[in-house]
Amino acid sequence: MPVEIVTVPCRSDNYAYLIRDQASGKIALVDAPAVEPIVEALEARGWGLDQIWITHHHDDHIEGVDPLRARYGAKVVGYASDSGRLPVLDMALAEGETVSLGDTVARVIDVSGHTVGHIAFVIDAARAAFTADSLMALGCGRVFEGTHAMMWASLSKFLAMPDDMQIYSGHNYGQANGRFALSIEPGNAALKARIVRIKEADAAGAPIVPVSLGEERATNPFLRATEPSVKASVGLAGGDDAAVFAEVRRRKDAF
């Protein structure tokens, strides 16, 4: 494995991630919901912090950026098109561009919908996608700024990735997302088994991420808008995938 990835629970339900390039020892942080848990995780390992990668502008993803930058001298990386709402960027990237951490290379994809200008960082060599509030564990972010069509186009970028891609999402809404998913597919055995594992992880104080894209594809109702069973469940048998996704998202908003 070219990188070591550490999940850092923050606040009540956020996840941040530390990425260590094994060749160089350089460290990146994906999102900074809070300062203290990230500092604790770094100090427990004797690590510094070289880069901070920001996925989107919401406070619960950027609150710790400036204090951590000041403490460690980290360079801040984010999306050029949303730079006006982000902390000052040392590296402003466009979709398709990459950021290097030692020998580790992450590419940027635009996954707007939850916000316009939300990005994900994908390390193909490590089969790791840091999706924040676009694709979540058993869910997806509420569509605040974009459109349902935009959000479906973003999720479709993940659907094009291999099943062994590991998804590192921004929050633990697993149990609530599971209850909703069952309302769409009450007979989905893989979903039921996953909900049991999520409850076990929560009880043990363990992260519910990462999870493979293959498992998301089998259990996440938002990714399953392509499935005839989901289309029928929301009264859109034979319907357009994007329209089915929009209906599933509307139902979740009201659930």
N, C-alpha and C positions, 0 to 999 in steps of 0.2 A: 504494500500500500504506500503510495508516494506521499500521503499526508496522514496526519493524526487529527481527528476531529473530536472536540469536546463540546458536549451540550451543556449550556449554562442556564438553568432556570432563573428567571428574573421576575420581579413584581409578583402579581398573583397568578399569572398564566402565560407570561411571555417566555420565549426561548431566544437566547443568543448563542452564537457558536464561535469557538476558537478553532482556527485551522493552523496546524504547524507543518510547514514544509520540511520533510524529513532530511532532505539533502543539505539545506542551508541553515535549518533551525529558525527561520523567520516565522513570525506569528501574525496572522490576520484575525480580526474580529468581524463577524457579520452581525450588524446592528448592535445598538447600545441602549437597551431599555432602562438600565440603571447602572450605577458605578460600582457599588459595593460587591455584589456577587461576582462581577467580572474581575475586579481586583483580587478578590479571594481566590478565584480559580487560577489566575495567573501566578499569584504568589505561592500557592500550594505546589506549583510545578516549577517554580524558579524561572518563569518565562517573562520576557518583556512583551512589548506590543509594537509591531512595525506598521501595520495598516489597519484601517477601519473601513469596511465595505458597507455602505448604506443602501437599503433596498427601497425605502420610500420615506416621505416626510413626516409621518405621524409621530407625535411626541413619544409614544411608547416604544419607538424604534430609534430615536435620536437623542433622547434626553441626556445620555451619558457621553455623547460624542466629544464635546468640548472639554469636559473635565479629564477624560481619558487621554485626549490628544495632549493636553497640557502636562499630564503626569508622565507620559511615556514618549512623547515626541512622535506619535504615530501619524502617518500620512492618511488623509481621508479621501475616500474614493466614492463617487456617486454618479448619477445620471445627469449628463450635461443639460438636457432639456428641462429638468426640474430643479436646477441649481439655485433658483431664486427662493425655494422653500426649504433648502437643505442647509446644514452648517457649511461654512466655507470649505470648498473642495480643493484638495491639492491635485487631484486627478479627476477630470470630468470626462466621462465616457459616453459614447453613443452605442446603440444596439449593434451587435456584431463585433465590437471592439473587445479587447481583452485586458486583464490586469494580471501581472506576474508577481508571484510571491516566491522568491528563489526560483526553483525549477518548476513550481506549480503554476499552471495557467488556468484562469477562469474566464469564461466568455460571458458577456452581458446579453440578456434577452429582455425585450420590453414585454411586460406582462400586465399592461394597464387594464383597469377595470375597477378594482378596489379604490385605487387612486389613478389619475392620469400621470404617468411618469414612474410607475412602480416597475422595478426591475428585479430579475433573478440572476444569481451568479451560478454558473454551471461549470464544474470541474470534470470534464469528460474522462480524464485518465483515472480519476478516483470514483467515477460513477456517483457523483454527488451533486445535487441541485439544491440550492438555498433559495427557497421559494417565498419565505416570509408570509404575507397575507394574501397571496394569489392562490396557490394550491396549498390547502391546509390538510392536516390529518383528518380524514373522513369528511372534509368540507372544502369550502373556498371562502374568500373574503366577501363581505357584503359589498355590493356595487354602489359605492358612494359617489364617485366622480365620473366614472365612465358610463358605458351602456352595457346592456346584457350581451349584445353582439360582440362588443369589444372584449368583454370578459371571456366569452366562449372562444374567441379567436386566441386569447392568451392561453386558456386551458388546453386548447388544441395543440399548442406548441409542446406542452408536456406529453400529451398523448402520442406524439411522434417520437418520443424518446424510448429507449429500450426498457424492458420490464425490470432489469436489475439496477436501474438508476435509483439511488437512495434519495428520498425526499426529506429535507430538513426544513420544516415549516416554522412559522413565527409564534404560534400559540398552542396551548393545550386546551382545546374546546372538545376533546374527544368524546366524553360521555354525552354531552348535549348534542353533538353532531351525530352520535350513534343513535340516540333516540329519534332524531328526525329521519335518519336514513332508514330506520325500520318502518317508518310510516310510508315510505315509498316502496320498499322491497321487504315486506315482512317475512318472506320465505327464503331470503338470501342466507344460506348456511355459512358462507365465508364471512359475511357481515356479522352474524351472531357470534361466531368464534372470535372475531376481532374485538368486539365490544367486551367480551369476557377478559381478553388480554389487557385491554385498556384499563378496565376496572382493577385488575390485579396490579398493573404498573402504578396506577394512582395510589392504591393502598400501600404499596411498598415505597412510595416517594421516588419512583423511577421515571425517567422521561418516556413518553410514548412515541418518540421519534429517535432515529430515522425509521422510515418504513419504505419498502420498495414501491416503485411505481406500479409494478404488477399487482401488489396488494391493493393499492389505491384504485387501480383499474377494476378490480373485482368487487370493491366494496363502497367506493365513494359515489354517492348518487349524482354528483355534479359531473364527474367524468363519465358516468354511465348514461348520459343523455342520448348516446348513440344506440343503446340497447332496446330492442323491441319491448321487453318487459317493463322498462321504465317509461317508455313512450305510452304504453297502454295504461300504466298505473296513474299517469297524470292526465288521461283522457285525450292524448294526442297520438294515437296509434298511427304509424306511417308518417308522422310529422317530421318536419325539418329539425335537425339536431340542435341548432341554435335556439329555435323556438321552444323545444323541450327543455333545454337548459334554463331558459328564461322562466319557464313555468316552475321548474324545480326551485330556482332561486327565490321566486316570489313566495312560494309556499314556505320556504325556510324563513323568510323575513317575517311571516305571519305566524310561525309555529309557536 
